[in-house]
Every structure is written in structure tokens, then in C-alpha cells.
């Protein structure tokens, strides 16, 4: 690899601000704040709004919409009037 063209790859602590879940990983993100981690060392701190601990897909709280049922309700309510077809006599 060429020297001087790659970003600094370092350990960073990410904190999910919605539920205070934190994890340490490596990243090239630049941060202004630092935090003291469980191992006693100080690492850059990146605050995020959603992580796997708070995202509805990963927590199992995601709601699935029943689009087929909604279409059927619409057809029952409006019938053939909603199709937009007109007959010419």
C-alpha cells in the first residue's frame, strides 16, 4: 500500500443514543469526543441514532403491512367504480 494516502484506521467506540448501547470496533471516522472504555483506555466516541440493539428489524418489533388486505378492502368498498373504465354506448 502507498504511504500517506489512506485514512487513519483506529479503534472507535460507537454509542447508540436511543438506548445507551455501546460497542468498540475499528473505523476511519474522525471524532471530537473521547470516552474511557471498559479496558481502561480512552477511545474516540461516535454517537449514532440507530444500531442493531434499537433497529426494529433486528429487535423483532418491525410491523409488516398487509397490502393485499388493504387492496381487497378498497375493491369491496368502491367496486368497479374505482377501476376508471367507462363504457361507451
N, C-alpha and C positions, 0 to 999 in steps of 0.2 A: 504494500500500500504506500502511496505517496505521503510524505510527511507534510503536515500543515494544511491539508485541505479537508480533513474530516472533522466533524463536530466532536466535542468532548463527551465521551460515553462514560457516565458515572452512576453510582447508586443514588436513588432518589426515593423519598417516602411520599406516597400519594395518600391523601386523606379524603374520604367521601364525606362532604359536609352535611349531607342529609341524615346520616346515622353514625358519624364518627368512626367508621370502619377505616382502618389504615393498613397499608401493605408497602413493603420495600421491594423495589425492583431496579433494574438498570434502564437508563433513559438518556437522551440527549437534550432534554428540556432544560431551559435555564430558569432558575427560580431566585427570588429575592429573599424569601424567608427560609429559616432552617429550623430543625426540630431535633431534640435528643431522642434517639431510638432506644429500644429495649436492650441493645448490646452496649449502651453507654456512649456510643459515638454520635456525632452530630452530622445530619444529612440535610440536603436541600429539601424543602417542603413544597409540594404541588397540591393545591386544593382542587378537587373535582366535584361535580354535582351528582354524577351517577356512576356507580360501579356495579359489579356482579352481586353485591350484597343488597343493593337497593333497586336494581332494574326489574320491572315487572316480569319480563321474560324469564330471568334466572331465578326469581323468587317464587314463581308459580302463581302470581296474582294477576297475570295478564288475562283480560277478558276477550273472548272470541265472539265476534258479532255473527249472528245468524242472518246472513244476507239473503239466503234462499227463502227463509220465512218472511222476511220483510217484503220481498217481491211478491210472494203469494198473497199477503195481506193487501198489498196495493191492487193487485188484479181483482181480488174479491170485492174491494171497495169501489173501484172505478170500472171494472169490467172492460168491455170493448171500447168504451168512450176514450180511454187513455191511449189506445193504440195509435190514434191520429189518422186512421184510414177513413176516408169518406167514400161513399158510393154515389156514382153519378147515374141519374135516371134518364 
